[in-house]
Amino acid sequence: MCDTSIECYTGLYKYLNDSTQLNSTIREELLRIYWEELNELKIQSEIPILLLIIIIIIFLIMILFGIFGSSLVIFIILNNRSMRTRGNLFILNLAISDLTLCLITQPFNLLRLLTNNYNWILGQFMCKFSAMFQGTNIFVSTFSITAIAIDRFQTSTSGGKQGIQRTSKMQLDDLDFADDLAPLSHTQQQIKEKTTSLAAFS
C-alpha cells in the first residue's frame, strides 16, 4: 500500500466495519490485523530524531559499501577473461542484482525513513515501481545464491570426472578418426612400394 497515512487507515477501518460482503470471522481477523498495523505505524512515527539520524547514516554507509563492492566485482569479472567461469557468472548475476538494489530499491526505502514511513510523495507509479524492483531483487538474489550453491556442490562431488570424461571422449574420437584413415594409409603404402619396384626394374 503506497499511502500509509492515518487518514488512509481511517478509510480502511470504515470499509471493514461497514462492509456487508465479509462474514464476522473474516471481518474480526482483518480488524485485528488493522489495529496491529495502525499501532506499528504510530510507533514508527514516534521514532526519536537522534535514532532516526543514526539509522539513516547506517543506511547510507551500507548503500555506499554495496555500490562499491558490487561495482568492483562486476569490473573484475568483466575485465578478466580467465574469471569468466560458470560459477563466476552466477556471482556476477548476484553482484548486478545487489547493485540495482543499492541504486534503486534502497534509496526508496531511505525515503520512507525520511518521511516516517507514511505520506508517500512520489506518486502511485513510483510506489508500484519500487515495490516491483524490490521483489525482483529478492527473487534474483535468491536464484543466484541457489545456483552458486548447486554449482559448488557439483564441483565438490564430481572430483574432476567431467574433465576425465571429456578427455576420454576426445581420445575415442581420435581413435575413430585414425581407423578411418587406416585404409588410406595402407593404400598409399602399396602405391609407394609399386612405384619403388618399377623404378628399380627400369
PADRENGU-902441 format. One record per atom (N, C-alpha, C): residue in three letters; x, y, z. Coordinates in pm, whole numbers, plus 32768, in hexadecimal, padded with zeros to 4 digits. Layout:
BEGIN
ALAXYZ...
// end
This chain:
BEGIN
MET80557F8A8000MET800080008000MET8059807B8000CYS804380D67FA3CYS809A814A7F95CYS807E81B37FFFASP7FFF81D08015ASP7FDA82358077ASP7FBE81F180FCTHR80178205815CTHR800681C881E0THR7FEF8234824ASER7FAD829E8224SER7F8F83088283SER7F1C82DE82DEILE7F07832C8348ILE7E9B830F83A6ILE7E14831B8361GLU7E08837C8305GLU7D8A838E82BEGLU7D678314826ACYS7DCC82D9822CCYS7DB5826181DCCYS7D8681ED8235TYR7DC181E082AATYR7D9881768305TYR7D09818D8339THR7CE4820D8348THR7C5C822B8374THR7BF681FF830CGLY7C168218828BGLY7BBD81EB8220GLY7BB681538218LEU7C278111822FLEU7C28807F822DLEU7BD58045829FTYR7BDD80848313TYR7B8E80558385TYR7AF98065836ALYS7AD480D4832DLYS7A4780EB830DLYS7A14808382ABTYR7A6A805F8247TYR7A417FFA81E6TYR7A2F7F728228LEU7A8E7F4B827DLEU7A867EC982BFLEU7A0F7EC2831FASN79F47F2E8360ASN798B7F2F83C5ASN78FF7F308387ASP78F37F6F8310ASP786F7F7D82D2ASP78567F1A8262SER78BC7ECC823CSER78AB7E7181CBSER78487E0281ECTHR77EF7DE8818CTHR778D7D7B819CTHR77B77CFE8150GLN782A7D03810BGLN78587C9280BCGLN78B37C34810CLEU78D37C598186LEU792C7C0981DALEU78DE7BCB824DASN78FB7B4D8269ASN78BC7B1082DFASN79037B3F835ESER78CB7B2083CDSER78FD7B55844CSER798A7B25846DTHR79A97AA8844CTHR7A2E7A72846BTHR7A9A7ABA841CILE7A857AC9839AILE7AE87B0D8345ILE7AF37B9F836EARG7A827BE0838DARG7A867C6C83B4ARG7AD67C7E8435GLU7AC17C288496GLU7B0B7C338514GLU7BA17C1F8500GLU7BC67BC184A9GLU7C547BAA848FGLU7C937C218448LEU7C4D7C5883E6LEU7C817CCC839FLEU7C8A7D4683FALEU7C2A7D568452LEU7C307DC584B1LEU7CA47DB38513ARG7CBE7D37853BARG7D317D1E8593ARG7DB37D45854EILE7DC37D1D84CFILE7E3A7D448482ILE7E407DDB8472TYR7DCC7E17845ETYR7DC57EA8844ETYR7DFC7EF084C8TRP7DD07EC7853FTRP7DFD7F0985B8TRP7E927EF185D1GLU7EC47E7C85AEGLU7F547E6285BCGLU7FA47EBE8561GLU7F787ECB84E3GLU7FC07F218485GLU7FB87FB384B0LEU7F447FDD84E2LEU7F358067850DLEU7F8E80878584ASN7F95802C85E4ASN7FEC80418658ASN807F8045862FGLU80A57FED85CFGLU812F7FEF859EGLU814E80738558LEU80EF80A6850CLEU8102812684C9LEU81158197852ELYS80C781968598LYS80D581FE85FELYS815C81F68643ILE818A817A865DILE820D8169869DILE827C819D8642GLN8273817D85BFGLN82D981AA8561GLN82D982428553SER8264827F855CSER825D8310854FSER8292835785CBGLU82A6830D8638GLU82D7834886B4GLU836B832986CCILE83B583018664ILE844482E48672ILE848E83668693PRO84E2836686FAPRO852E83DF871CPRO8586840C86A8ILE8597848D869BILE85E184C4862BILE86738496862BLEU86B0848686A1LEU873A845886A8LEU874683C98674LEU86EA8372869ELEU86EC82E8866ELEU86D582E385D7LEU867D833985A5LEU8663833D8515LEU86DF836784C8ILE872A83C784FCILE87A583F484BBILE880C838384B8ILE8819833A8527ILE887882CA852CILE8852825F84C7ILE87D1823F84BEILE87A381DA845EILE87C0820683CFILE87A9828583B1ILE87C082B8832AILE885582B38307ILE88AB82D78367ILE893C82D3834EILE896982448332ILE893B81E58384ILE895D8158836DILE8929812A82E5PHE88B2815682C2PHE887681348241PHE88CE816681CFLEU88FB81E481D8LEU894F821E816FLEU89D581D68164ILE8A1181B381D5ILE8A90816A81D3ILE8A7F80E3818EMET8A13809D81AEMET89FA801B8170MET89E4802980DAILE899D809180B0ILE898580A88021ILE8A0880C37FD9LEU8A5D81198013LEU8ADC813C7FD2LEU8B3980C37FCAPHE8B4380768035PHE8B967FFE8032PHE8B5E7F987FCFGLY8ADB7F8C7FC8GLY8A9E7F307F68GLY8ABB7F577ED8ILE8AB17FD87EBBILE8ACF80087E34ILE8B607FEF7E11PHE8BBB800F7E6EPHE8C4A7FFC7E54PHE8C6C7F687E42GLY8C3E7F147E9DGLY8C5F7E857E95GLY8C257E427E1ASER8BA77E5D7DFBSER8B687E1F7D86SER8BA97E4F7D05SER8BC67ED07CFDSER8C087F067C85SER8C927ECA7C73LEU8CDB7EB67CE1LEU8D607E7B7CD9LEU8D5A7DEC7CA7VAL8CFB7D9E7CD8VAL8CEC7D137CABVAL8CCA7D0F7C16ILE8C6D7D637BEBILE8C467D687B5DILE8CBC7D8F7B06PHE8D097DF37B32PHE8D7C7E217AE4PHE8DE67DB47AD7ILE8E047D6F7B44ILE8E6C7D077B41ILE8E457C947AE6ILE8DC97C667AF0ILE8D9E7BF37A9FILE8D977C177A0CLEU8D657C8D79ECLEU8D567CB4795FLEU8DDB7CD5791DASN8E3F7CFE796AASN8EBE7D277930ASN8F2A7CBC793AASN8F097C46796AASN8F687BD7796EASN8F277B5E792DARG8F5B7B3A78B8ARG8F1F7ACC786EARG8F287A4878BCSER8F947A387908SER8FA479BC7954SER8F3F79B079C6MET8F037A1F79EEMET8EA17A1E7A5AMET8E1479FC7A2BARG8E0179F279A8ARG8D7A79DB7973ARG8D5979467972THR8D57790C79E7THR8D32788079F5THR8C9D78757A14ARG8C6C77F97A16ARG8BDE77E47A30ARG8BB778157ABBGLY8C0877F47B1EGLY8BE978207BA6GLY8BF078B67BB7ASN8C5378F67B76ASN8C6079867B81ASN8BF179D17B3ALEU8BB479937AD5LEU8B4279D37A93LEU8ACB79DD7AF2PHE8ABA79797B48PHE8A5179817BADPHE8A7079F07C11ILE8AF079FC7C36ILE8B187A677C91ILE8B057AEF7C4FLEU8B217AF87BCCLEU8B0A7B747B82LEU8A767B987B83ASN8A217B367B6FASN89917B4F7B71ASN89647B817BFALEU899C7B477C64LEU897B7B737CEBLEU89AD7C017D05ALA8A237C217CD0ALA8A5B7CA87CE3ALA8A067D117C9BILE89D67CF07C23ILE897F7D4E7BDAILE88FD7D647C26SER88C67CF97C5DSER884C7D067CADSER88637D5D7D28ASP88D47D497D6BASP88F37D9A7DE1ASP890A7E2C7DBCLEU89467E437D47LEU895D7ECD7D1BLEU88DA7F167D01THR887D7ED47CBCTHR87FA7F127CA5THR87AF7F257D29LEU87C57ECA7D88LEU87877ED97E0CLEU87B87F587E50CYS883B7F717E47CYS88757FE77E88CYS885380687E3ELEU884980617DB9LEU883280DA7D6BLEU879F81007D60ILE8745809E7D64ILE86B780BA7D4AILE8660809D7DC3THR866880227DF7THR860B7FFA7E61THR862780407EE6GLN86A5803F7F12GLN86C580767F95GLN86AD810D7FA0PRO86C7815D7F37PRO86A481EB7F43PRO861082037F5EPHE85B881AF7F24PHE852A81BC7F41PHE850C819A7FD3ASN854F81328007ASN853E81118094ASN8573817F80EFLEU85DF81BF80C2LEU8614822F810ELEU85B182A38110LEU856E82B780A0LEU850783208099LEU8495830280F9ARG847082838104ARG8407825E8164ARG8433827E81F4LEU84B2826A8211LEU84E3828D8296LEU84DC832482AELEU850083718248LEU84FF84028256LEU847284398269THR841083F48230THR83858420823ETHR833B83D382ACASN838783928304ASN834E83448372ASN82EF82D88343ASN830D82A082CCASN82C5822C8297ASN823282478277TYR820E82C3825DTYR818682DF822ETYR8189835C81D8ASN811683798199ASN810C83EA813BASN817183DC80C9TRP816083748077TRP81B4835F8001TRP81A483D57FA2ILE821384127F78ILE820D84917F2FILE823284847E9CLEU8252840C7E6DLEU828183FC7DE3LEU821683C77D85GLY819E83B87DB3GLY8133838E7D59GLY811E82F87D56GLN80AE82D27D19GLN808782457D15GLN80E681F17CC1PHE811282297C4DPHE816981DC7BF3PHE81ED81B97C37MET822E821B7C75MET82AE82017CB4MET829F81A47D2CCYS822C81A87D6DCYS8214814B7DDCCYS821280BB7DA8LYS81C680A37D3DLYS81BF801D7D03LYS82467FF57CC7PHE828D80567C8APHE830E803A7C4CPHE8374800E7CB4SER837A80547D24SER83DA802F7D8DSER83B87FA77DCAALA83377F8B7DDBALA830F7F097E10ALA83327E997DAEMET831F7EB27D2CMET83427E4F7CC6MET83D77E327CC7PHE84297E9B7CD0PHE84BA7E887CD1PHE84E77E3F7D4FGLN84A87E5C7DBEGLN84CE7E177E3AGLN84B07D827E30GLY843B7D5F7DFBGLY841B7CD17DE9GLY84787C8D7D86THR849C7CD57D1ATHR84F87C9D7CB7THR85827C857CF2ASN85B27CE47D42ASN86347CD37D83ASN86367C597DDFILE85CC7C477E2AILE85C57BD37E84ILE85C77B517E35PHE857A7B4B7DC8PHE85757AD27D77PHE85FC7AB47D36VAL86397B1A7CF8VAL86B87B067CB1VAL87267ADF7D14SER872B7B217D86SER87927B007DEASER87817A707E1CTHR87057A497E39THR86EC79C17E68THR8711795A7DFDPHE86EA79767D80PHE870A791B7D12PHE87A179107CFESER87E879817D04SER887979807CEFSER88C179347D5EILE8899794B7DDAILE88D879037E4AILE88BE786E7E40THR884478487E18THR882577BB7E05THR887A777D7D97ALA888977C77D28ALA88DB77957CB9ALA896D77877CE2ILE89A077E57D30ILE8A2B77DD7D61ILE8A3C77627DBBALA89DB774A7E12ALA89E376D77E6CALA89E176537E1DILE8989764A7DB8ILE898375D17D66ILE8A0575BD7D19ASP8A3D762A7CE4ASP8ABA76207C99ASP8B2C75F27CF3ARG8B3376297D6CARG8B9C76007DCAARG8B8A756D7DF2PHE8B0E75437E04PHE8AF474B87E28PHE8B2074597DB9GLN8AFF747B7D3CGLN8B2774267CCCGLN8BBE74227CBDTHR8BFF74947CD4THR8C9174987CC9THR8CD474437D34SER8C9F74487DAFSER8CDC73FE7E1DSER8CC173687E15THR8C5373407DD7THR8C3072B27DD0THR8C5C726F7D50SER8C7A72BC7CE7SER8CA0727E7C68SER8D2D72467C6CGLY8D8772857CB6GLY8E1072557CC2GLY8E5C72557C3FGLY8E3C72B27BE7GLY8E8172BB7B66GLY8E5272587AFFLYS8DE372137B18LYS8DB371AE7ABALYS8D8B71EA7A35GLN8D5872657A3CGLN8D2C72A379C0GLN8DA072B5795FGLY8E1072E57995GLY8E8472F6793EGLY8EB972727909ILE8EB87208795FILE8EE671847933ILE8E8C714D78C6GLN8E0A715A78D9GLN8DAD712A7874GLN8DBF717377F0ARG8DD771F477FAARG8DEA72417780ARG8E6A72167739THR8ED671FD7787THR8F5371D0774CTHR8F447147770CSER8EFE70EB774FSER8EE970667718SER8E9A706D7696LYS8E3770C37691LYS8DE870D07617LYS8E3E710375A5MET8E96716375C4MET8EEE7196755CMET8F4C7129752BGLN8F7D70D47587GLN8FD57067755EGLN8F8C70037507LEU8F106FE37528LEU8EC16F8874D6LEU8EA96FC2744BASP8E8F70437445ASP8E7C708373C3ASP8EFC707C7371ASP8F6F708D73B3ASP8FEE7084736CASP90046FF77336LEU8FDF6F917386LEU8FEE6F077358LEU8F936EEA72E0ASP8F196F1C72E4ASP8EBE6F097273ASP8EF46F4C71F6PHE8F2C6FC37208PHE8F65700A7196PHE8FDD6FC0715DALA902D6F8671B8ALA90A16F3A718AALA90766EBC713FASP900B6E7B716DASP8FD76E067126ASP8FA76E2A709AASP8F6D6E9E708DASP8F3F6ECA7009ASP8FB36EE46FAALEU90236F126FE4LEU90976F316F90LEU90EC6EB66F73ALA90D86E4A6FBCALA912C6DD36FAAALA91276D9A6F1DPRO90B26D866EDEPRO90B16D536E54PRO90FB6DAD6DF2LEU90EE6E306E06LEU91336E8D6DACLEU91CA6E7F6DBDSER91F86E6F6E38SER92876E606E51SER92BC6DDF6E12HIS926F6D726E1BHIS92986CF26DE0HIS929F6CFD6D48THR92406D426D0CTHR92416D546C7ATHR92B96DA56C4EGLN92D86E106C99GLN934C6E626C77GLN93CC6E106C81GLN93D56DB56CE3GLN944C6D626CF2GLN945C6D046C7CGLN93EC6CC96C4CGLN93F36C706BD7GLN941F6CBC6B5AILE93EA6D336B49ILE94116D846AD4ILE94A56DA56AD9LYS94D76DC56B4FLYS95646DE66B5ELYS95BD6D6F6B3EGLU95956CF56B6CGLU95E56C7E6B52GLU95E76C5E6ABDLYS95756C696A79LYS95706C4D69E9LYS95C36CB1699CTHR95BF6D2F69C6THR960F6D966981THR96A36D796992THR96CD6D4D6A08THR975A6D2F6A21THR97886CB769CESER97336C4F69C5SER97596BD86977SER97606BF768E2LEU97096C4A68B0LEU970D6C706822LEU978A6CC16804ALA97AF6D176860ALA98276D68684AALA98A36D10684AALA98A96CAA68A1ALA991C6C5068A5ALA99226BFA6827PHE98AE6BD067F4PHE98AB6B7E677BPHE98DB6BCB6701SER98B96C4B66FFSER98E26C9E668ESER99796CB46693
// end
